[in-house]
């Protein structure tokens, strides 16, 4: 089971096992995932850009990242990235 803790001001001293924390930083937040032991919380590798809009056509899905756009091809599953990074939803790892 995974627990989510939305926007907290800092990571707690005692982490809950397998928990996801959103920690407020400035005008945004950083994400951390506690390991299975609750001893360590790992942050994201690299920056995380949230799409301001998405557009879907029968073949493509476009992700508007402000000055850059990423494209996913539904037919051949190709990823075209203006930012150089795609995050895999299943593993939370960056893929190229």
N, C-alpha and C positions, 0 to 999 in steps of 0.2 A: 504494500500500500504506500502511496506517495501522498504527502501533505504539502499544501501550498500556503505560503505566508506572504500576503501581498504587502506592499510597501511598508517596510520597517525602517527605522532610522539607522540601525546598525545590526550586524549579525549578533544573535544572542551568545552569551558565554557558553551555554550548554546547547549544542545543536541536537535537533531531533534527527534520527536516522532517516535516510532517503527523503529528506525534505527539500523543497525548492523555496528560496527566499528572494524577494524583490526588495532591494535595499535602496532607499532614496539617496540620490547624489545630485546636488544642484537642482536643475529643473527636470531631471529624469530619474532613472534608476538602473542599478546593476543587478544581474541575475547570478545567484549562487545555488549550487546543488550540493547538499550534504551527502557524504558517502554512506555505505551500508552500516558503518560502525557509529556514525555520528561524531567522529573525531575530526573530520576535515570537511570544509566547504570549498568547492572548486568553482571559480568564476569562469565566464566565457573567455575563450581564446580569441583575441581580436575584438574589433568593434562590432556592434550589432545595430543595424539600420532597419527600422520598421518602415514598411511600404506605406506611403501616404494614400495610395489607391491601387487597385488591381483592375485589369480589364481582361475579360475572357472572350476569345473567339472560338469557333469550332476547332481550330488547330492549335492556337497559342494562348498562353496566359502571360500577361505583362504585369510586372511589379514596378510601380513608379516610386523611385527612391529619391525624389527631388531632382537633382541634376543628372541622375543616372537611371537607366531602366534595365531590369533583368527580364529575360524571356525564357519561358519553358515551352518546349514543343511537345504537344500531347501525342503526336504521331510517332516520332522516333525517340522520344524521351530525352532529347538533347537540352542542355541548359546553357544559355548564353548569358554571361554575367558581365555587366559593366563595372561591377565592384570587385570582381575576382573571387567572390566567396558565395557559396550556397551552404546553408545549414541543413543537415539531414534531420528531419523531424524524429525519426526512430532512435538514432544514436546520439543526437545533439552534438555531432561532430561536423566540422566543415568539410565539404567535398568540392572537388574541382571539376 
